């Protein structure tokens, strides 16, 4: 029991140190104090997934994309709805050999929100697509254009979605393009993995 408390304190200290190390980069980008506070809340809430993809899978996150260059592998928990920085519906990872690292969290919307959920939020986009169980996807304008299996990978059909508006928050990996940028140029070394 004492060991668990010590471990919990160590994890909390590491999270706070990590959040503190992020603050100078965030401040340099003139991120509002409210966003900095929300980043800290999001990091605390997702710390259990930072280096543990299996924990994310156990909690209902399943792969929906393979590696998207300068973005990552996306894992969705379809039960999570709405905007709450402590409960992101999508976790974005990179992989080197067998090690997975959480880099960003993400939300998707059918259309651009009337007002941003956080000051300075920037949006990206993801075209209509058929998604397959192995994380592969194929652009398709309608669900009836999705094959029962992916012709290239043989993986079974999972779901289709219309064009989406995306909102990334780079809370676990620095992004010189900004905390809300769609792509992260620092992920280039992971693009071939």
C-alpha positions in Angstrom: 0.0 0.0 0.0 2.8 2.4 0.9 4.6 1.5 -2.3 1.5 2.5 -4.3 1.3 5.8 -2.5 5.0 6.5 -3.3 4.4 5.4 -6.9 1.4 7.7 -7.1 3.4 10.6 -5.7 6.2 10.0 -8.2 3.8 9.9 -11.1 2.1 13.1 -9.9 5.5 14.8 -9.6 6.5 13.7 -13.1 3.3 15.0 -14.5 3.8 18.4 -12.8 7.4 18.6 -13.9 6.3 17.7 -17.5 3.6 20.4 -17.4 6.1 22.9 -16.0 8.5 22.1 -18.9 5.7 22.7 -21.3 4.8 26.1 -19.9 7.8 28.0 -21.5 7.0 26.6 -24.9 3.3 27.4 -24.4 4.0 30.8 -23.1 6.3 31.6 -26.1 3.3 30.9 -28.3 1.2 33.4 -26.3 -1.3 30.7 -25.2 -4.0 32.2 -22.9 -3.7 31.2 -19.2 -7.0 29.4 -19.4 -5.6 27.1 -22.1 -2.5 26.4 -20.1 -4.7 25.4 -17.1 -6.8 23.2 -19.4 -3.6 21.5 -20.8 -2.5 20.7 -17.2 -6.0 19.2 -16.5 -5.8 17.2 -19.8 -2.3 15.9 -19.0 -3.4 14.8 -15.5 -6.4 13.0 -16.9 -4.5 11.2 -19.7 -1.2 10.5 -17.9 -2.2 6.9 -17.5 -2.2 6.6 -21.3 1.0 8.5 -22.0 3.3 5.5 -22.4 0.7 2.7 -22.1 -1.4 2.1 -25.2 -2.8 -1.1 -23.6 -4.4 0.9 -20.8 -6.1 3.0 -23.5 -7.3 -0.1 -25.3 -8.6 -1.5 -22.0 -10.6 1.7 -21.5 -12.3 1.4 -24.9 -9.9 3.2 -27.3 -9.6 1.3 -30.7 -7.4 2.1 -33.7 -9.0 4.1 -36.4 -6.0 5.2 -38.5 -2.5 4.0 -39.2 0.3 6.5 -39.0 -0.8 9.8 -40.6 2.5 11.6 -41.4 3.3 14.4 -38.9 0.2 13.5 -37.0 0.1 10.0 -35.6 -2.0 6.9 -35.1 -5.5 7.7 -33.9 -7.4 5.6 -31.3 -11.1 6.4 -30.8 -13.4 5.8 -27.8 -16.8 6.1 -29.5 -18.6 6.2 -26.2 -17.1 9.6 -25.3 -19.2 12.5 -26.6 -18.9 16.3 -26.4 -15.9 18.5 -25.4 -14.2 17.8 -22.1 -10.4 18.1 -21.9 -10.3 15.4 -19.3 -12.1 12.9 -21.5 -10.9 13.2 -25.1 -12.6 10.8 -27.6 -9.4 10.4 -29.6 -5.8 9.7 -28.4 -3.0 10.2 -30.9 0.1 8.2 -30.6 3.5 7.7 -32.4 5.4 4.4 -32.4 9.1 3.6 -32.5 9.8 -0.1 -32.7 7.4 -1.6 -30.0 7.1 1.6 -27.9 4.0 3.8 -28.2 3.9 7.4 -27.0 0.9 9.6 -26.6 1.4 12.9 -28.4 -1.9 14.6 -28.7 -5.6 14.4 -27.9 -8.4 15.2 -30.4 -12.1 15.9 -30.9 -14.1 15.7 -34.1 -17.2 17.6 -35.1 -19.7 17.2 -38.0 -19.3 21.0 -38.6 -17.2 23.8 -37.2 -18.5 24.8 -33.7 -20.2 28.2 -33.5 -17.7 29.2 -30.8 -14.4 27.5 -30.0 -14.3 25.4 -26.8 -11.0 27.0 -25.8 -9.5 30.4 -26.7 -7.3 30.3 -29.8 -8.6 26.8 -30.9 -7.7 26.0 -34.5 -9.5 23.5 -36.6 -8.4 21.0 -39.2 -10.4 18.6 -41.4 -10.7 14.9 -42.2 -12.5 13.9 -45.4 -15.3 11.4 -45.5 -13.8 7.9 -45.2 -14.4 4.2 -44.6 -12.4 2.9 -41.6 -11.3 -0.7 -41.2 -10.5 -2.8 -38.1 -6.7 -2.6 -38.7 -6.8 1.2 -38.7 -6.5 1.5 -42.5 -9.0 3.9 -44.1 -10.1 4.8 -47.6 -11.6 8.1 -48.6 -15.2 7.6 -49.7 -18.1 10.1 -50.1 -20.8 7.6 -48.9 -20.9 4.5 -46.7 -22.3 2.4 -49.6 -19.0 3.0 -51.3 -17.1 1.1 -48.5 -16.0 -2.4 -49.2 -16.8 -5.1 -46.6 -13.0 -5.5 -46.4 -10.1 -3.1 -47.3 -8.9 -4.2 -50.8 -5.3 -3.6 -49.8 -5.1 -5.0 -46.3 -8.0 -7.4 -46.2 -9.2 -6.0 -42.9 -12.9 -6.0 -42.1 -15.0 -2.8 -42.4 -15.5 -0.9 -39.1 -17.4 2.4 -39.8 -17.8 5.3 -42.2 -18.0 9.0 -41.4 -18.9 12.1 -43.4 -16.3 15.0 -43.7 -15.3 16.1 -40.2 -13.8 19.1 -38.5 -10.9 18.2 -36.2 -9.4 19.8 -33.1 -6.0 18.6 -31.9 -4.3 19.5 -28.6 -0.6 18.7 -28.6 -0.2 18.2 -24.9 2.3 15.3 -24.8 4.7 16.3 -27.5 6.0 19.8 -28.3 4.7 21.3 -31.5 6.4 24.5 -32.9 3.3 25.1 -35.0 1.2 25.5 -31.9 -0.8 23.5 -29.3 -3.9 23.4 -31.7 -2.1 22.9 -35.0 -3.3 20.0 -37.2 0.1 18.7 -38.0 3.4 18.5 -36.1 6.7 18.8 -38.0 8.6 17.3 -35.1 7.0 14.0 -35.8 8.8 13.6 -39.1 11.2 10.9 -37.7 8.1 8.7 -36.9 6.6 8.9 -40.3 8.2 5.7 -41.6 7.4 3.5 -38.6 
